[in-house]
């Protein structure tokens, strides 16, 4: 049930950002070409926790929606896989190729899991 509610929330967010997705089409290039074109080592990643995989995660996710949407989630690895598959199948996101897919899933699973260790907090 929790995954169903999360998918519904993602659908609402996706509808609100689909216009931006059309403008972000160049960001849907596969792999390192897009990641390096949109994020650099000195770039800030908004509220995302800085750790291995943040660059790729930011590059793929922030092209279509705020990184805050990512940071607010708390999903298992299977939940993240389901969300990414839904984005490809229903929202027109380009598939994430290896090794980026594993790197992103490892990052999301470690830092934005059900325990939500890096949930954004207000000061």
C-alpha positions in Angstrom: 0.0 0.0 0.0 2.8 2.4 0.8 4.4 1.9 -2.6 1.0 2.5 -4.2 0.6 5.8 -2.3 4.2 6.8 -3.3 3.5 6.0 -7.0 0.3 8.2 -6.8 2.4 11.1 -5.3 5.0 10.6 -8.0 2.2 10.8 -10.7 1.0 14.1 -9.3 4.5 15.5 -9.3 5.2 14.2 -12.8 2.0 15.9 -14.2 3.1 19.2 -12.7 6.6 18.9 -14.2 5.9 17.3 -17.6 6.2 20.7 -19.4 9.7 21.1 -17.9 10.5 17.6 -19.1 10.0 18.7 -22.7 12.5 21.5 -22.2 14.9 19.1 -20.5 15.0 16.6 -23.4 18.8 17.1 -23.9 19.2 15.9 -20.3 17.8 12.5 -21.2 20.9 11.5 -23.1 22.2 8.2 -21.7 25.0 7.7 -19.3 28.1 9.9 -18.8 27.4 12.2 -21.7 24.4 13.7 -19.9 25.7 13.4 -16.4 28.8 15.3 -17.2 26.9 17.9 -19.3 24.6 18.7 -16.4 26.6 18.4 -13.2 30.2 19.0 -12.2 32.2 18.2 -9.2 31.9 21.8 -7.9 28.2 22.0 -8.4 25.9 21.9 -5.4 23.2 19.2 -5.3 20.5 21.1 -3.5 19.3 19.0 -0.5 20.7 15.7 -1.7 23.3 14.1 0.6 26.8 14.3 -0.9 28.2 10.8 -1.3 29.2 8.6 -4.2 26.4 8.5 -6.7 25.0 12.0 -5.9 26.3 13.4 -9.2 24.6 10.8 -11.3 21.4 10.9 -9.2 21.2 14.7 -9.4 21.9 14.7 -13.2 19.2 12.2 -14.0 16.5 13.4 -11.5 16.9 17.1 -11.4 16.5 17.3 -15.2 12.7 16.7 -14.8 11.9 17.6 -11.2 13.3 19.1 -8.0 15.8 17.1 -6.1 13.5 17.7 -3.1 11.1 15.1 -4.5 13.8 12.5 -4.3 14.9 13.6 -0.8 11.4 13.3 0.5 11.0 9.7 -0.4 11.7 6.7 1.8 11.8 3.6 -0.4 13.3 0.2 -0.4 15.6 -0.7 -3.4 12.6 -2.5 -4.9 10.5 0.7 -4.4 13.2 2.8 -6.2 13.3 0.3 -9.0 9.5 0.4 -9.4 9.5 4.2 -9.4 12.3 4.4 -12.0 10.5 1.8 -14.2 7.2 3.8 -13.9 9.0 7.0 -15.0 10.4 5.3 -18.1 7.2 3.5 -19.0 4.7 6.3 -18.1 6.6 9.6 -18.1 8.9 9.2 -21.0 12.1 9.3 -19.0 15.1 7.7 -20.9 16.3 4.4 -19.5 19.3 4.7 -17.2 22.0 2.5 -18.5 24.7 0.6 -16.4 26.8 1.4 -14.6 24.8 4.6 -13.7 21.7 2.6 -12.8 23.4 0.5 -10.1 25.3 3.6 -8.8 22.0 5.5 -8.5 20.1 2.7 -6.9 22.9 2.1 -4.4 22.9 5.8 -3.6 19.1 6.1 -3.2 18.9 2.8 -1.3 21.5 3.9 1.2 20.6 7.6 1.7 16.8 7.7 0.9 15.5 4.4 2.3 12.6 3.6 4.6 14.6 4.9 7.6 14.9 8.2 5.7 18.3 9.2 7.3 18.7 12.2 5.0 15.1 13.5 5.0 15.2 17.3 4.5 14.6 19.2 7.7 13.9 22.9 8.3 16.3 24.7 10.5 
